[in-house]
Amino acid sequence: MRDLLGDVFAPTRYNVAAAVAVAGLLLVAYVLVPHPYVQYGAWLVIFTVWMVWFVYLGVDRIYGIDS
């Protein structure tokens, strides 16, 4: 399993972009504008970012689009 998923969390531009987007959304939702509606919206966007990252990673793993 480690051979299959060894480089999943390597600091590629997509992984770093997803992590920065999630961290920025959490910063806005919990520090700058701590309102329940903003927090709910932030988690919806974080879920969307995670799903896009997950699907892209799966397609790249199966078809090798990034190489």
N, C-alpha and C positions, 0 to 999 in steps of 0.2 A: 504494500500500500504506500509505503514511503517513496518507493521509486516512481509510482504513478502520480502522486501529488507532491513531490518534493519541491518543485519550484512554483507552486501555486501562489504563495505569499511573497515571492521575490519582489523587490522594489522596482517594478516596471512603471511606466508612466500611467497606465490605467489603474494599477493598484494604489499608487500614490494619489492620483486624482480622486479616486473613490474615498480614500481615507481622509483626505483634506476636506472634501465636500461634507462627509458625515461629521467630522469634528467641527466644521464651521456651522453647520445646521444645529448641532447640539449647543454650541456656544451661544448662538442667537436665541435659541428656544429656552435655555435654562439660565442664562446670565443676563443678556441684554433685554429680552422681552419675555419675562417669566409669566406667561398667561397660558391657561390650559388649552385654548384653541390653537395657539401658536405651537405649543408642544405637540399636540395631536397632528397638526399639519406637518411639522418637522419629521415626526416618525413615519408619516405616510410617504414623504419624499425620501427618507432614508431607506424605507422598504423598497421603493422604486429603484433607487441607486443600487441597492444590493441585488435586486433581481436582474437588472441590466448587466451588472458585473458578473453575476453567476451564469447567465445565458451566454455572454460573450466568452467567458472562460471555458464553458462546455463546448461551444462551437469551435473555439481555437484548439481545444484538446482533441476534438474528433477530426476536424478538417485541416488543422494546421494553417489557419489564415494569417497568423502573425509572423510566420517564418519566411 
